[in-house]
Structure formats: structure tokens, C-alpha cells
Amino acid sequence: MTTARFYCQYCMASLLGKKYVLKDDNPYCVSCYDRIFSNYCEECKEPIESGSKDLCYKGRHWHEGCFNCTKCNHSLVEKPFAAKDERLLCSECYSNECSSKCFHCKKTIMPGSRKMEFKGNYWHETCFVCEHCRQPIGTKPLISKESGNYCVPCFEKEFAHYCSFCKKVITSGGITFHDQPWHKECFLCSGCRKELCEEEFMSRDDYPFCLDCYNHLYAKKCASCTKPITGLRGAKFICFQDRQWHSECFNCGKCSVSLVGEGFLTHNKEIFCRKCGSGVDTDI
């Protein structure tokens, strides 16, 4: 470049003896360069002139003196920072505002440190401990109660019930029968061995039976319809001598009127209302 042609590419003013800036191999006076090419600061909205340091992050620009934490206003120059909703935050402010809080100690779980998550809550690894032995649980199996989280050995020692059938620990769920705890999968019909936890059942001599087995083995049969009489859900039945009837089956053998709560007469194995039985040789 010869001195005869050394002028500002924009305003054509001579640059001899003056400060200038090269842009794409073309010289500009400082004034023209700042006006045409300077970026504008995100904070103060003023141009970042050629003599100032331009700090850039994801296409946004700041003066060096404006590059501060938006919460505490401390400088972020040459310091670690993070962005939250387009705001720049120093590590401490970001942790306090955005990081998880430990469910136990309520302190911030700092970015980069290991945290444990359970049922939507977070713990420092050193705070996630068994409520009884106070040893870290980590990723080992645990059992949760209202009073806290427990490692399996401590839970079994402090709280566990043992199944009346298999004698093993019941860690969750289970049912109670005759004041004894059972695993759901261990509570079986004493006849056919099918699971009873979701079924209606009957008891005989402290043993549970499904309805089919109980009816087949033990239930009395209705003298009228010959079907089992179970008494489930408060069903009524009538007993007379060595015979039983469903209440809806206890009817006159001739006119079929219900005899529940009424006087009746008998003849052999038949029962009659007083009107129908009056003409039959009956027993009262």
C-alpha cells in the first residue's frame, strides 16, 4: 500500500499519521470503523469501540466492565459462569437459584457434585443415609417409611413382619388373616392352592378356603334348591331340625308363598303354610 492512496475506505479522509483499523484488508479511520462495525453492549446498549475489549458469548457482546453477574453484579471476566433464561450468573448465584436443594440438609447441591434422587427429591450423596444405622445408602436397595429411608438389613431388624406361611420378611403390602401377616402370594386356598388376596374366601378351623372349595367340602346345602348356603355378605338362611334353606327358598311347597317369619307345617320333607297344610296330615 502506498502512502499516496492511504485513506479511510469509508470517508476517504487521509490516514497519514492517524490511528486506523484494518477490516478485510481495508483501512478505516477509528470514527468510521466504530460507527459502521462496532457491536452494541447487551448491558449498556452503547457501542463497543475499537479501543475497548469486546467480550462475546453466544452471539451477544459486552464491554469488559459490563460483563457482570445479573444477580450479584460481580464481574464474570475470566471466571466460570452459566446462563439461565438469557441471564448470566456467576457459579454461586446459579447454584443458589437453579441447583437442587438437598432434602435432608436443605443446602444447595453444587453443580458437578454427585446427587441422589428418590421419589422426586434430591440428596447430597453423604446425606442420603439409612435412618437407623446412618450409613450411606447410595444405590443399594432401600425401603421407605414415613419416618425415613432404611437399608434392607435395618428395616428387617426394626420393622419387618414375617409371613405366617413362608417365614420370610414382608417388605411391602401383605395381608392379615387371624391376626397373622402373610405375603399376598402366600395367602392360598387350603384346598386348591389358588391365591386368595383378590378373592372372597371362607375360613374353616383357621384355614382359608376359596368359595368353590369351601362349598364343596363344608357348606350346608339348601333343602329346596340343593345349592350351598354360605352366608356371604349377610345372606339370611333358615334352620329347622337338621335342614337348612336359603331365605328366598323357604317357601310353601304348595302355593310357594314365603314362610320367613311365618308359622308353617311340615309333612315328611315338605313344608307348608298353615292354609295349605291344614288339609294335609302334618307335623307342627
TORLUM-394395 format. One record per residue: x, y, z of N, C-alpha, C in turn. Coordinates in steps of 0.02 Angstrom, whole numbers, padded with zeros to 5 digits, always signed. Each point is the difference from the previous one (the first is absolute). Example, Ala and Ser with C-alpha at 12.3 -4.5 7.8 and 13.67 -1.06 7.14 Angstrom:
% residues 2
+00660-00284+00390-00045+00059+00000+00045+00060+00000 -00018+00053-00036+00042+00059+00003-00039+00055+00037 
***
This chain:
% residues 284
+00044-00060+00000-00044+00060+00000+00045+00062+00000 -00012+00043-00044+00040+00061-00005-00032+00054+00041 +00042+00045+00024-00025+00055+00042-00045+00046-00039 +00007+00003-00067-00042+00044-00040-00072-00022+00001 -00012-00062+00013-00069-00025-00001-00022-00022+00069 +00033+00023+00054-00015-00022+00068-00055+00045+00029 -00062-00020-00011-00057+00040+00023-00054-00048+00026 -00047+00028+00039-00056-00039+00028-00044-00027-00056 -00016-00063+00003-00040-00032-00052-00071+00028-00002 -00023+00030+00056-00069+00025+00002-00005+00075-00012 +00036+00040+00041-00007+00073-00007+00054+00031-00044 +00047-00042-00022+00053+00022-00046+00049+00049+00031 -00004+00009+00067+00048+00046+00033+00068-00033+00003 +00052+00041-00006+00068-00025+00003+00014-00031+00068 +00034-00056+00000+00017-00034+00062+00073+00010+00019 +00036+00043-00037+00070+00011+00015+00008+00030+00070 +00040-00034+00040+00013+00024+00068-00058-00010+00047 -00051-00038-00020-00060-00010+00043-00008-00074+00015 -00039-00013+00055-00018-00069+00016-00052-00025-00049 +00005-00063-00017-00049-00028-00046-00008-00074+00017 -00052-00031-00030-00016-00070+00012-00007-00034-00067 +00030-00059-00008-00008-00038-00061-00060-00047+00005 -00041+00001-00050-00058-00044-00003-00002-00030-00070 +00010-00066-00006+00004-00033-00065+00053+00032-00044 +00056+00015+00030+00058+00030-00034-00012+00072-00022 -00056+00028+00022-00013+00070-00017+00007+00043+00063 +00034+00059-00006+00009+00043+00058-00061+00046+00012 -00017+00010+00065-00053+00046+00019+00026+00044+00056 -00022+00062-00001+00016+00041+00057-00040-00027+00059 +00023+00016+00060-00031-00028+00060-00073+00020+00005 -00016+00062-00016-00068+00024+00005-00047-00038-00047 +00021-00009-00063-00042-00036-00048-00006-00074+00019 +00055-00029+00022-00002-00071+00019-00049-00011+00057 +00004+00042+00052-00045-00008+00057-00073+00008-00020 -00013+00048-00044-00068+00014-00021-00028-00056-00043 +00042-00031-00041-00024-00050-00048+00001-00071+00029 +00053-00017+00035+00012-00071+00017-00006-00017+00074 -00003+00048+00045+00000-00016+00071-00062-00039+00021 +00009-00049+00045-00056-00034+00030-00027+00042+00058 -00063-00012+00017-00031+00037+00055-00004-00043+00062 +00016+00028+00056+00003-00035+00064-00070-00021+00022 -00008-00062+00021-00064-00026+00024-00023+00036+00063 +00046+00024+00040-00017+00031+00064-00016+00074-00007 +00048+00039-00027-00010+00073-00002-00027+00025-00066 -00003-00043-00050-00026+00016-00067+00043+00050-00039 +00059+00015+00025+00046+00045-00034+00047-00041-00045 +00027+00031-00054+00046-00036-00043+00064-00018+00036 +00027-00058-00018+00064-00021+00028+00054+00023-00049 +00033+00054+00017+00045+00032-00047+00063-00042-00011 +00035+00017-00053+00058-00039-00019+00055-00001+00052 +00003+00051+00042+00050+00002+00053-00020-00037+00062 -00062-00028+00002-00024-00036+00059+00000-00075-00013 +00002-00038+00054-00002-00073-00006-00072-00023-00011 -00011-00040-00050-00066-00026-00018-00005-00072+00024 -00043-00012+00051-00010-00068+00026-00063-00029-00032 +00006-00058-00029-00055-00030-00039-00020-00067+00030 -00065-00013+00005-00027-00064+00022-00063-00015-00038 +00001-00054-00040-00057-00022-00040-00030+00057-00041 +00044+00037-00035-00022+00053-00045-00020+00064+00033 +00008+00005+00065-00015+00061+00037+00066+00031+00024 -00001+00066+00008+00063+00036+00014-00008+00045+00061 +00056+00009+00036+00002+00042+00059+00066+00039+00002 -00003+00060+00030+00062+00033+00020+00030-00042+00057 +00063+00003+00009+00032-00037+00054-00028+00021+00068 -00013+00064+00008-00027+00024+00064-00074-00016+00010 -00034-00021-00054-00072-00016+00005-00012-00075+00005 +00052-00040-00006-00008-00073-00001-00003-00025+00073 -00060+00009+00031-00008-00015+00071-00058-00048+00011 +00001-00032+00058-00057-00043+00021-00062+00044+00007 -00055-00022-00029-00061+00041+00002-00033+00000+00069 +00024-00042+00045-00030-00002+00067+00042+00036+00052 +00065-00018+00004+00043+00031+00051+00044+00056-00028 +00000+00007-00066+00037+00053-00036+00075-00008+00005 +00025-00056+00022+00072-00012+00000+00024-00015-00071 +00062+00021-00015+00027-00010-00067+00006-00074-00017 -00015-00016-00063+00007-00068-00024+00061-00010-00044 +00039+00053-00008+00059-00003-00043+00048-00053+00026 +00016-00048-00044+00046-00055+00015-00022-00041+00061 -00066-00004+00011-00027-00041+00055-00054-00046-00029 -00012-00056+00032-00053-00045-00024-00069+00031+00011 -00044-00011-00048-00068+00027+00005-00047-00047-00037 -00065+00012+00009-00051-00040-00034-00056+00047-00022 -00039-00023-00049-00056+00040-00026-00066-00031+00023 -00046+00041+00021-00066-00022+00021-00051+00050-00027 -00043-00023-00047-00050+00045-00031+00034+00062-00028 +00056-00010-00035+00039+00053-00032+00033+00047+00050 -00002-00016+00063+00037+00039+00051+00065-00035+00014 +00053+00038+00010+00064-00028+00019+00007+00003+00076 +00019-00058+00029+00006-00005+00072+00067-00030+00018 +00031+00026+00054+00060-00032+00025-00018-00068+00029 +00050-00041+00012-00012-00069+00023-00040-00002+00064 +00016+00044+00047-00034-00001+00064-00073+00019-00007 -00014+00054-00038-00070+00021-00009-00039-00052-00039 +00032-00030-00050-00035-00051-00039-00017-00060+00044 +00046-00020+00043-00013-00056+00045-00057+00015+00047 +00000+00061+00030-00052+00018+00048-00068+00005-00033 -00001+00022-00063-00064+00012-00033-00025-00061-00038 +00044-00038-00029-00020-00051-00048+00015-00072+00022 +00048-00010+00042+00018-00068+00018-00049-00029+00050 -00001-00066+00004-00044-00034+00047+00022+00012+00071 -00048-00001+00046+00014+00004+00071-00005-00069+00031 +00046-00016+00044+00000-00064+00034-00061-00007+00045 -00037-00054-00007-00060-00012+00039+00015-00005+00074 +00061-00022+00017+00019-00009+00071+00027+00064+00031 +00053+00028-00029+00033+00058+00032-00023+00067-00027 -00040-00002-00055-00029+00060-00031+00052+00045-00034 +00061-00023-00004+00052+00039-00033+00003-00016-00074 +00031+00045-00038+00004-00009-00073+00046-00058-00017 -00022-00039-00048+00042-00053-00028+00038+00031-00059 +00063+00013+00009+00040+00037-00048+00006-00038-00065 -00001+00038-00056+00010-00033-00066+00065-00039-00001 -00004-00060-00028+00059-00043-00005+00006-00049+00058 -00034+00014+00056+00004-00047+00056-00053-00054-00009 +00012-00058+00028-00046-00056-00008-00062+00010+00044 -00058-00012-00030-00062+00006+00039-00041-00064-00009 -00040-00015+00050-00043-00059-00001-00073+00023-00007 -00037-00034-00042-00071+00018-00011-00044-00058+00021 -00053+00015+00038-00047-00052+00022-00068+00032+00011 -00051-00025-00034-00068+00024+00006-00005+00075-00012 +00036+00025-00050-00005+00070-00020+00040+00048+00043 +00036-00024+00049+00042+00043+00042+00074-00016-00011 +00043+00046+00021+00072-00007-00010+00037+00005+00066 +00056-00036+00003+00043+00000+00058+00073+00007-00021 +00042+00031+00042+00071-00011-00007+00013-00074+00011 +00050-00026-00032+00015-00071+00008+00013-00017+00074 +00032+00046+00036+00016-00012+00070-00060+00010+00046 -00053+00031-00025-00060+00011+00040-00052-00055-00010 +00008-00039-00053-00048-00053-00016+00020-00063+00038 -00020-00003+00063+00022-00053+00045-00059-00037+00030 +00013-00060+00025-00050-00039+00035-00019+00036+00064 -00064+00004+00013-00025+00035+00060+00022-00033+00064 +00016-00064-00003+00018-00036+00062+00076-00003+00010 +00037-00027-00049+00072-00010+00010+00041+00059-00024 -00032+00048-00036+00031+00062-00024+00056-00013-00051 +00001-00058-00030+00049-00014-00052-00029+00020-00068 +00043+00027-00046-00026+00020-00066-00033-00059-00035 -00058+00015-00031-00037-00052-00035+00026-00007-00072 +00018+00056-00031+00024-00002-00069-00052-00030-00046 +00022-00049-00039-00046-00033-00048-00023-00068+00026 +00012-00015+00064-00021-00063+00028-00076-00001+00009 -00031-00059+00004-00072-00004+00011-00019+00035+00065 -00058+00031+00000-00024+00034+00060-00075-00010+00008 -00024+00013+00059-00072-00002+00014-00018+00065+00034 -00053+00033-00025-00019+00065+00025-00061-00004+00046 +00004+00035+00056-00057+00008+00046-00009+00074+00013 -00055+00018+00033-00012+00070+00016+00057+00029+00041 +00031-00041+00041+00054+00025+00044+00066+00007-00036 +00006-00025-00062+00062+00008-00038+00014-00060-00044 +00060-00001-00028+00022-00054-00043+00047-00047+00039 -00007-00064-00014+00038-00050+00038+00034-00049-00048 +00062-00019+00016+00030-00056-00036-00039-00063+00019 +00004-00050-00042-00041-00060+00010+00016-00035+00067 +00064-00009+00019+00013-00034+00064-00031+00037+00060 +00005+00067+00000-00028+00038+00057-00076-00003+00000 -00030+00003-00059-00073-00004-00003-00025-00067+00027 +00033-00053-00021-00020-00066+00023+00008-00007+00076 +00052+00031+00026+00013-00004+00071-00051+00040+00040 -00019+00060-00026-00041+00046+00039-00075-00009-00011 -00020-00015-00062-00071+00006-00016-00032-00063-00031 +00039-00042-00030-00030-00050-00044-00044-00050+00037 -00054-00021-00035-00041-00056+00021+00021-00060-00041 -00010-00059+00028+00019-00061-00035-00062-00039-00019 -00001-00022-00062-00058-00035-00027-00015-00062+00040 -00064-00010+00017-00020-00058+00039+00010-00065-00038 +00003+00005-00067+00007-00061-00039+00073-00017-00016 +00036+00048-00032+00068-00015-00023+00053+00023+00050 -00019+00038+00051+00045+00024+00053+00051+00052-00024 -00009+00025-00061+00046+00051-00026-00028+00070+00014 +00044+00051-00006-00019+00068+00015-00052+00027-00050 -00050+00035+00025-00047+00036-00043+00024+00072-00004 +00027+00019-00057+00029+00067-00007-00051+00053-00019 -00054-00020-00033-00053+00047-00019-00064-00038-00011 -00056+00035+00008-00065-00031-00012-00013-00054+00051 -00026-00056-00025-00017-00054+00044-00072+00006+00026 -00025-00053+00031-00067+00000+00028+00003-00031+00070 -00054+00010+00038-00004-00029+00067-00060-00047+00003 +00011-00059+00025-00053-00050+00008+00007-00031+00069 -00053+00005+00039+00002-00023+00070+00060+00030+00038 +00009+00065-00011+00053+00039+00034+00071-00023-00018 +00007-00036-00055+00065-00022-00023+00015+00031-00068 +00063+00024-00012+00017+00030-00064+00017-00054-00053 -00018+00015-00062+00014-00045-00056+00022+00041-00060 +00047-00027-00039+00010+00027-00067-00064-00012-00040 -00016+00045-00045-00059-00010-00042+00006-00065-00040 +00061-00013-00025+00010-00060-00041+00001-00064+00041 +00004+00006+00066+00000-00059+00043-00069-00015+00029 -00046+00046-00007-00067-00010+00029-00042-00039-00050 +00000-00066+00007-00029-00045-00049-00058-00040+00031 -00044-00022-00044-00054-00045+00020+00031-00065+00027 -00025-00023+00057+00027-00061+00029-00021-00062-00039 -00048+00009-00046-00021-00057-00041+00036-00002-00067 -00014+00049-00043+00026-00001-00069+00064+00040-00008 +00023+00038+00051+00063+00039+00001+00000+00060-00047 -00058+00026-00019+00001+00061-00040+00004+00061+00047 +00027+00056-00026+00008+00061+00040-00068+00028+00020 -00005+00024+00062-00063+00025+00026+00000+00075+00012 +00057+00035-00013+00005+00070+00021-00052+00044-00035 -00022-00019-00060-00051+00039-00035-00066-00037-00004 -00009-00052+00040-00059-00043-00004-00039+00001+00066 -00065-00013-00005-00039-00014+00060+00019-00070+00024 +00002-00008+00066+00019-00065+00026-00036-00013+00066 +00001-00062+00022-00030-00020+00063+00055-00034+00042 -00012-00003+00066+00048-00029+00046-00030-00061+00034 +00042-00050+00007-00022-00061+00035+00058-00025+00042 -00009-00004+00067+00053-00022+00045+00064+00041-00009 -00009+00066-00010+00056+00047-00010+00037-00009-00066 -00030-00037-00047+00030-00007-00066-00044+00035-00051 +00030+00038-00047-00040+00034-00051-00016-00046-00059 -00059+00010-00028-00022-00039-00058-00034+00047-00050 +00012-00012-00064-00039+00036-00050-00072-00024+00004 -00046+00036-00029-00071-00016+00007-00016-00068-00030 +00032-00015-00057-00015-00065-00032+00020-00057+00045 +00061+00003+00029+00023-00054+00043-00041-00004+00064 -00015+00059+00029-00038+00000+00062-00070-00030-00012 -00032+00021-00054-00067-00025-00014+00001-00075-00013 +00052-00023-00034+00005-00071-00016+00014-00042+00063 +00041+00028+00045+00022-00040+00057-00044+00008+00062 -00025+00062+00012-00030+00013+00065-00069+00031-00001 -00019+00035-00052-00062+00039+00003-00061-00045+00004 -00049+00022+00041-00065-00034+00002-00036+00012-00066 -00043-00049-00019-00037+00006-00063-00073+00018+00016 -00026+00045-00040-00069+00021+00008-00047-00060-00013 -00048-00011+00046-00047-00056-00007-00045+00009-00060 -00005+00061-00027-00045+00011-00056+00038-00002-00067 +00052+00044-00007+00035+00004-00065+00064-00041-00002 +00020-00028+00057+00060-00042+00009+00066+00036-00012 -00003+00067-00010+00063+00038-00009+00030+00017+00068 +00066+00014+00003+00033+00014+00065-00029+00063+00033 +00000-00002+00067-00019+00058+00040+00065+00027+00031 +00021+00058-00022+00064+00027+00023-00007+00055+00052 -00056+00036-00002-00008+00056+00047+00042+00060-00017 +00029+00002-00061+00041+00058-00020-00041+00063-00005 +00034+00057+00015-00031+00067-00005-00066+00004+00038 -00003-00035+00056-00059+00006+00044-00061-00037-00025 +00009-00047-00046-00058-00037-00027-00035-00038+00057 -00067+00000+00000-00039-00033+00051-00014-00073-00019 -00004-00042+00050-00020-00068-00013-00040-00026+00061 -00040-00052-00012-00046-00028+00050+00022-00070+00019 +00000-00015+00065+00016-00067+00024-00061-00029+00035 -00014-00062-00015-00054-00035+00036+00019-00073+00005 +00006-00023+00062+00023-00067+00013+00068-00010-00033 +00008-00047-00045+00065-00012-00031+00002+00026-00072 -00046+00045-00017-00003+00026-00068+00010+00076+00000 +00025+00027-00058+00012+00071-00009-00029+00022-00067 -00021+00063-00002-00025+00030-00062+00030+00070-00010 +00011+00020-00062+00010+00071-00014-00066+00034+00018 +00004+00061+00024-00062+00035+00020-00047+00006-00059 +00028+00009-00061-00043+00007-00059-00028-00067-00023 +00027-00055+00027-00025-00067-00018-00049-00028+00053 -00008+00035+00055-00042-00025+00055-00073+00018-00014 -00030-00039-00045-00067+00014-00025-00046-00060+00008 -00065+00014+00000-00050-00053+00005+00008-00048-00060 +00000-00065+00014+00009-00049-00053-00059-00005-00047 -00056+00033+00017-00058-00004-00044-00015+00066-00035 -00006+00055+00038-00017+00065-00032+00061+00045-00009 +00058-00020+00025+00064+00035-00008+00004+00067+00037 -00047+00015+00044+00005+00061+00039+00059-00005+00049 +00036+00057+00011+00057-00001+00045-00023-00016+00071 +00037-00041+00035-00015-00019+00069+00047+00033+00050 +00044+00046-00024+00046+00033+00044-00038+00043+00050 +00010-00013+00064-00035+00037+00052-00072-00022+00010 -00021-00052-00035-00069-00024+00005-00002-00069+00032 -00059-00017+00026-00010-00068+00023-00004-00047-00059 +00019-00063+00010-00002-00048-00055-00012-00070+00029 -00018-00044-00045-00013-00070+00017+00045-00044-00042 +00017-00060+00025+00044-00045-00037-00036-00066-00011 +00017-00031-00057-00024-00068-00014+00056-00035-00037 +00026-00051+00031+00061-00033-00026+00054+00053-00010 +00023+00009-00061+00052+00050-00012-00028+00065-00029 -00065+00005-00004-00032+00060-00028-00018+00048+00056 -00003+00065-00019-00025+00051+00046-00057+00037-00034 -00050+00019+00042-00059+00033-00028-00020+00059+00044 -00032+00048-00032-00030+00053+00040-00060-00030+00037 -00026+00035+00049-00055-00028+00041-00061-00015-00042 -00012+00042-00051-00059-00010-00041+00005-00064-00041 +00057-00007-00034+00010-00060-00042+00010-00063+00042 +00028+00008+00058+00015-00058+00040-00060-00025+00040 -00054+00039+00002-00057-00020+00040-00035-00061-00026 +00007-00013-00065-00032-00058-00029+00047-00059-00008 +00062+00007+00030+00050-00053-00006+00015-00025+00070 +00012-00064+00004+00020-00029+00064+00071+00022+00015 +00007+00051+00042+00065+00033+00009+00022-00004+00073 +00065+00018+00006+00029+00009+00067+00014+00073+00011 -00014+00026+00058+00013+00071+00014+00073+00007+00021 
***
